[in-house]
Amino acid sequence: MPLSPLNDEQQKKRSRSMRNSFRIVATSRKGGGAREFEIDQFTQIRVELNMVYRLVDRQTGASVKRLILRKKGESLEVLVAEDQEFQAPALLAELQGFYSAEADAAVDVSEVCAPGSPAHAEVTKYTPVDPGSQLVWDGGQLSCFLPVFEPTLSGALPPVFLGGGALTAHGLLDRSRVPTDLADPDTVAVKQKTLTVVPVAGPFSADALEVRVFKANGQALRASVEAKSDGSYSLKLDEDYIGPVLVVLFNKDTSVIDFVDEATGALKDLGTQALRAIDFLPNSDHTVYVTPLTELAVRLAGIGLDGRVSAVDLIYNDQVADMFGLETITGPVVTVLDASFSENAAAGQDGVNEAEKYGKVLAALSGADSATGSLTETLARLQDGIVNLGDAAQPTLVFHHSAI
């Protein structure tokens, strides 16, 4: 969104108006008093850890609904949309270091939108950025929709409106393309989906793990989690999201046994080793299996601590599946310890099906754990033994030496 040039008199008038109209209030997530920054022409603020910033009207203390946020390097620019007095957005402040690696700050937008709008409460460094305009948030078009991007395998970033394609290139709502039942924000409803997460490194105990799911931008997917008696987890999603996800499982209690080792039948603890999986969440109920092979794919895809994933990363799932002779690594697994497992093709049995083949591969990896000393070491050696003959966007993975 370009800023139209103003003459000196207009600039002075706008600066006086800004001083009298706005301030930024900063509060800590850990409690304590608020800090206030008066807007004096253009104000630069160095962000602090665990601080939440809010642009308010100086007279009323209410959040400013014409808020615009735009990324600029490692900083976040704070603007207000044009009005009858000023025919261009006014640049008020710059939150310096907002996108730095060590930053953990946010801008509160919870009061900016009309009731019923499917908007996020905070903008953080993980909120999607429009690749063209660098806009992160625009609350001046009545819509108050955050830009949501669905990366494609080609790396392009086509805008989508919660799966319906009603956002413009700048993340603003094109109301002519919104279905009539969604045009009024008071009628917007979230279609509740269920994501079932099944951990397998051998059969897992019930409620042994913590489950987190992250969207493409690294933000946590809001959901209520129910632990099932079979060791799986049912997540009722509280937001309508379609796109790549990162599923993360980690140990709830290192003093409690988590799963049964397929190779030895011994009870084992996951320890500090997390299990992760990259998958694509469709517009329907979905099940994802999380195993040592999905963790290997995540490592090979180079997923960082920020949890950001893209559809390109899904290619690594296919590559790892091919390397181990499987059709998929996020699909069903029948372990060699399951009562339904059978290699017998006689007497009406089907022989080894795809899920059982996956179970046999995981059993072999369990056997390798005995040689290496741990699952963590087995995964590290596998990763070290694989080379990518392609590139990050079009990987071709092969074993270049004996991994274990």
Secondary structure, 3 states (H helix, E strand, C coil): CCCCCCCHHHHHHHHHHHHHHEEEEEEECCCCCCEEEECCCCEEEECCCCEEEEEEECCCCCECCCEEEEEECCEEEEEECCCCCCCCCEEEEEEECCCCCCCCCEEECCCCCCCCCCCCCEECCCCCCCCCCCEEEECCCCCCCCCEECCCCCCCCCEECCCCCCECCCCCECHHHCCHHHHCHHHCCCCCCEEEEEECCCCECCCCEEEEEECCCCCECCEEEEECCCCCEEEEECCCCCEEEEEEEEECCCCCCCEECCCCCCEECCCCCCEEEEEEECCCCEEEEECHHHHHHHHHHCCCCCCCCCHHHHHHHHHHHHHCCCCCCCCCCCCCCCCCCCCCCCCCCCCCCHHHHHHHHHHHHHHHHHHHCCHHHHHHHHHHCEEECCCCCCCCEEECCCCC
